Amino acid sequence: MKNTKLQWHPAFGAALRITLQDELEYLEMREEYLLSKKPLQMDILIIRKLKDVPIRKTIGRIFRKHNIIEYKSPSDSLSINDFYKVYGYACIYQSDTDRIKEIDPQELTLTFVCSRYPRNLLKHLESARGISTEYQGGGIYYLKGDPIPMQLLIVPELTDTENYWLQSMRTDLQAGKEIRKLMREYEKHRKSKDYAAVMDLITRANWEQMEVEKKMCDALKELFAEELKEADRNGRTEGKREMILALLKADVKIEIIKEASGLSEEQIEEIRRGIE
């Protein structure tokens, strides 16, 4: 599993669809979009279908009609060459049409997504092209000073309220609350192919931490199962209730508590309400 090459780009496309799902009916997203008959392709092209419908998600506020996105996996950096390659993609995309100005240059945007702040690139852009960096908050930086609107997204800095699944596409998730939250969030959407694709990638990228979490859960299950059974045998209903409350406060998965206690999810939720 550790030696398997991780396919980050398909999962990133899925995570982007999840993040923009509220406005996705107003957007058209094409992955690995072919620029020409030659093997040139952009990571993602998002076409805004209705100009008058605002995109409320912060990562999409910069969007115009044609939006080119370049994604770098956690192990890759965003280099000066990457910038000019993607800028070149924008120029080819605009010019490779049947009619002059079929794609309005003023309706193009560029988005660069990476896991590390690209200091060398930004220093170059400022000195060589007069492009400054303006922080917008939540891991979003606008690159100001070029005719094409551009933004930089730093994945670990993205807010998990708006961009939870994009922000989770990392290799450094922590066993404990962070992974347990991930699993809870996935449980809500496990039937979705996009969520499944992102979750599969994150699991593979954080395999060791996932194994640690599994062992912790197994140990908790073994530790508390016998004590809960003992409480049952002795009729200590209140003691059992307090133990389940402690497990809930420790963020132990409902499935583990159900298996260890023999209670239904509804009964456990009733006990949970005692915390709130």
C-alpha positions as CSV (number, residue, x, y, z in Angstrom):
1,M,0.0,0.0,0.0
2,K,2.8,2.5,0.9
3,N,4.6,1.8,-2.4
4,T,1.6,2.4,-4.5
5,K,1.7,5.6,-6.5
6,L,-1.2,7.8,-5.3
7,Q,-3.5,9.3,-8.0
8,W,-4.1,12.7,-6.5
9,H,-5.6,14.5,-9.4
10,P,-8.9,12.4,-9.8
11,A,-9.5,12.8,-6.1
12,F,-8.8,16.5,-6.3
13,G,-11.4,16.9,-9.0
14,A,-13.9,15.0,-6.8
15,A,-13.1,17.2,-3.8
16,L,-13.5,20.3,-5.9
17,R,-16.9,19.1,-7.0
18,I,-17.8,18.5,-3.4
19,T,-16.6,21.9,-2.4
20,L,-18.5,23.6,-5.2
21,Q,-21.6,21.3,-5.1
22,D,-24.0,24.1,-4.0
23,E,-23.2,26.0,-7.2
24,L,-22.2,23.1,-9.5
25,E,-25.4,23.4,-11.5
26,Y,-24.2,26.8,-12.6
27,L,-20.7,25.5,-13.5
28,E,-19.4,23.0,-16.0
29,M,-16.2,21.3,-14.9
30,R,-14.0,19.4,-17.4
31,E,-11.1,17.4,-16.0
32,E,-7.8,16.9,-17.9
33,Y,-9.2,19.1,-20.7
34,L,-7.3,18.7,-24.0
35,L,-6.0,22.0,-25.3
36,S,-5.3,20.7,-28.8
37,K,-4.7,17.6,-30.8
38,K,-1.2,17.5,-29.3
39,P,-0.8,16.1,-25.8
40,L,-1.3,19.3,-23.9
41,Q,-3.9,19.3,-21.2
42,M,-4.9,21.4,-18.2
43,D,-5.7,19.8,-14.9
44,I,-9.2,21.2,-14.6
45,L,-11.2,23.7,-16.6
46,I,-14.4,25.1,-15.0
47,I,-16.8,27.0,-17.3
48,R,-19.2,29.3,-15.6
49,K,-22.5,28.8,-17.3
50,L,-24.5,31.7,-15.9
51,K,-22.7,35.0,-15.4
52,D,-25.3,36.6,-13.2
53,V,-25.4,33.8,-10.6
54,P,-22.8,34.5,-7.9
55,I,-20.4,31.9,-6.7
56,R,-20.5,32.1,-2.9
57,K,-17.7,29.7,-2.0
58,T,-14.5,31.8,-1.3
59,I,-12.4,29.7,-3.7
60,G,-14.8,30.5,-6.6
61,R,-15.3,34.3,-6.0
62,I,-12.6,35.1,-8.5
63,F,-14.2,32.9,-11.2
64,R,-15.2,34.4,-14.6
65,K,-16.4,32.5,-17.6
66,H,-13.4,30.3,-18.2
67,N,-11.4,29.2,-15.2
68,I,-8.2,27.1,-15.5
69,I,-7.0,25.3,-12.4
70,E,-3.5,23.8,-11.8
71,Y,-3.2,21.3,-8.9
72,K,0.1,20.2,-7.3
73,S,0.0,17.1,-5.1
74,P,1.4,17.4,-1.5
75,S,4.8,16.0,-2.6
76,D,5.1,18.6,-5.5
77,S,6.0,22.3,-5.3
78,L,4.7,25.1,-7.5
79,S,7.6,26.3,-9.5
80,I,8.3,29.3,-11.8
81,N,8.2,26.9,-14.8
82,D,4.8,25.6,-13.6
83,F,3.5,29.2,-13.6
84,Y,4.6,29.9,-17.2
85,K,3.3,26.5,-18.4
86,V,-0.2,27.2,-17.0
87,Y,-0.1,30.8,-18.2
88,G,0.7,29.4,-21.6
89,Y,-2.2,27.0,-21.4
90,A,-4.5,30.0,-20.9
91,C,-3.1,31.7,-24.0
92,I,-3.4,28.5,-26.1
93,Y,-7.0,27.9,-24.8
94,Q,-8.0,31.5,-25.7
95,S,-6.4,31.4,-29.1
96,D,-7.3,27.8,-30.3
97,T,-10.8,28.7,-31.5
98,D,-12.6,29.0,-34.8
99,R,-13.4,32.7,-34.4
100,I,-11.4,35.6,-33.2
101,K,-12.0,36.4,-29.6
102,E,-14.5,33.5,-29.3
103,I,-13.1,33.3,-25.8
104,D,-12.8,36.8,-24.3
105,P,-9.4,37.2,-22.7
106,Q,-11.1,39.2,-20.0
107,E,-13.2,36.2,-19.1
108,L,-10.2,34.0,-18.1
109,T,-8.9,33.2,-14.6
110,L,-6.0,31.1,-13.3
111,T,-6.0,29.2,-10.0
112,F,-2.9,27.5,-8.6
113,V,-3.4,24.9,-5.9
114,C,-0.5,23.5,-3.8
115,S,0.5,22.4,-0.3
116,R,3.4,24.7,0.3
117,Y,3.7,28.4,0.0
118,P,5.8,29.0,-3.2
119,R,8.2,31.8,-2.0
120,N,10.6,31.5,-4.9
121,L,7.8,31.8,-7.5
122,L,6.1,34.7,-5.7
123,K,9.4,36.6,-5.3
124,H,10.0,36.1,-9.1
125,L,6.5,37.3,-10.0
126,E,7.0,40.4,-8.0
127,S,10.4,41.3,-9.3
128,A,10.0,40.2,-12.9
129,R,6.3,40.9,-13.6
130,G,5.2,43.4,-10.9
131,I,2.7,40.8,-9.6
132,S,2.0,41.2,-5.9
133,T,0.4,38.8,-3.5
134,E,-2.6,39.8,-1.5
135,Y,-3.9,37.5,1.3
136,Q,-7.6,37.0,1.3
137,G,-7.8,34.8,4.4
138,G,-8.4,31.1,4.7
139,G,-5.5,30.0,2.6
140,I,-6.5,32.1,-0.4
141,Y,-4.0,34.5,-2.0
142,Y,-4.8,36.8,-5.0
143,L,-2.0,37.5,-7.4
144,K,-2.5,41.1,-8.4
145,G,-1.1,43.1,-11.3
146,D,-1.7,40.9,-14.3
147,P,-4.6,41.3,-16.9
148,I,-5.6,37.7,-16.1
149,P,-7.1,37.4,-12.5
150,M,-5.1,34.8,-10.6
151,Q,-5.3,33.1,-7.2
152,L,-3.2,30.8,-5.1
153,L,-4.8,28.2,-2.8
154,I,-2.6,26.7,0.0
155,V,-4.4,23.4,0.8
156,P,-3.4,23.0,4.5
157,E,-4.5,26.6,5.2
158,L,-8.0,26.3,3.6
159,T,-10.8,26.6,6.1
160,D,-12.5,23.3,6.9
161,T,-15.9,24.9,7.2
162,E,-16.1,25.7,3.4
163,N,-13.3,23.5,2.0
164,Y,-13.2,20.5,4.3
165,W,-12.5,17.8,1.7
166,L,-10.0,19.9,-0.2
167,Q,-8.2,20.8,3.0
168,S,-8.2,17.1,4.0
169,M,-6.2,16.1,0.9
170,R,-2.9,15.9,2.8
171,T,-0.5,13.3,4.0
172,D,-0.2,14.5,7.6
173,L,-3.7,13.9,9.1
174,Q,-3.4,13.0,12.8
175,A,-4.8,9.9,14.4
176,G,-7.4,10.8,17.0
177,K,-10.0,13.5,16.6
178,E,-8.9,14.6,13.1
179,I,-9.3,11.1,11.5
180,R,-12.4,10.3,13.6
181,K,-14.0,13.5,12.2
182,L,-13.0,12.5,8.7
183,M,-14.7,9.2,9.2
184,R,-17.8,10.7,10.6
185,E,-18.1,13.2,7.7
186,Y,-17.6,10.4,5.2
187,E,-20.3,8.3,6.8
188,K,-22.8,11.0,5.8
189,H,-21.9,10.7,2.2
190,R,-20.5,7.2,1.7
191,K,-22.9,6.4,-1.2
192,S,-21.4,9.2,-3.3
193,K,-18.8,8.2,-5.8
194,D,-17.0,11.6,-5.4
195,Y,-16.8,11.3,-1.6
196,A,-15.7,7.6,-2.0
197,A,-12.9,8.7,-4.4
198,V,-11.6,11.4,-2.1
199,M,-11.8,9.2,1.0
200,D,-10.0,6.4,-0.8
201,L,-7.1,8.7,-1.7
202,I,-6.9,10.3,1.8
203,T,-6.9,6.8,3.4
204,R,-4.1,5.6,1.2
205,A,-2.1,8.8,1.8
206,N,-2.5,8.5,5.6
207,W,-2.3,4.8,5.9
208,E,-0.1,4.6,8.9
209,Q,-2.2,7.1,10.8
210,M,-5.3,5.2,9.9
211,E,-3.8,2.0,11.2
212,V,-2.9,3.8,14.5
213,E,-6.5,5.0,14.8
214,K,-7.8,1.5,14.0
215,K,-5.6,0.0,16.7
216,M,-6.7,2.7,19.2
217,C,-10.4,1.9,18.4
218,D,-9.8,-1.8,18.8
219,A,-8.1,-1.3,22.1
220,L,-10.9,1.0,23.4
221,K,-13.5,-1.6,22.3
222,E,-11.6,-4.4,24.1
223,L,-11.1,-2.2,27.2
224,F,-14.6,-1.0,27.6
225,A,-16.5,-4.1,26.4
226,E,-15.7,-6.1,29.5
227,E,-16.5,-3.2,31.9
228,L,-19.8,-2.5,30.2
229,K,-20.7,-6.2,30.4
230,E,-19.8,-6.2,34.1
231,A,-22.0,-3.2,34.6
232,D,-24.8,-5.1,32.9
233,R,-24.3,-8.1,35.1
234,N,-24.5,-6.1,38.3
235,G,-27.4,-3.9,37.1
236,R,-25.3,-0.7,37.3
237,T,-27.3,1.2,34.7
238,E,-26.0,4.6,35.9
239,G,-22.4,3.4,35.7
240,K,-23.0,2.1,32.2
241,R,-24.5,5.4,31.2
242,E,-21.6,7.3,32.6
243,M,-19.1,5.1,30.8
244,I,-20.9,5.6,27.5
245,L,-20.9,9.4,28.1
246,A,-17.2,9.2,28.6
247,L,-16.8,7.4,25.3
248,L,-18.9,10.0,23.5
249,K,-16.9,12.8,25.0
250,A,-13.7,11.0,23.9
251,D,-15.1,11.1,20.3
252,V,-15.2,7.3,20.1
253,K,-17.1,6.1,17.0
254,I,-20.8,5.2,17.5
255,E,-20.2,1.8,15.8
256,I,-17.7,0.9,18.5
257,I,-19.9,2.0,21.4
258,K,-22.8,0.0,19.8
259,E,-20.8,-3.1,19.6
260,A,-19.4,-2.8,23.0
261,S,-22.6,-1.8,24.8
262,G,-25.2,-3.7,22.9
263,L,-27.3,-0.5,22.8
264,S,-29.0,0.8,19.6
265,E,-27.8,4.0,17.9
266,E,-31.1,5.7,19.1
267,Q,-30.3,4.8,22.7
268,I,-26.8,6.1,22.4
269,E,-28.0,9.3,20.9
270,E,-30.4,9.8,23.8
271,I,-27.4,9.5,26.1
272,R,-25.4,11.9,24.0
273,R,-28.1,14.5,24.5
274,G,-27.2,14.4,28.1
275,I,-23.8,15.9,27.2
276,E,-25.4,18.8,25.3
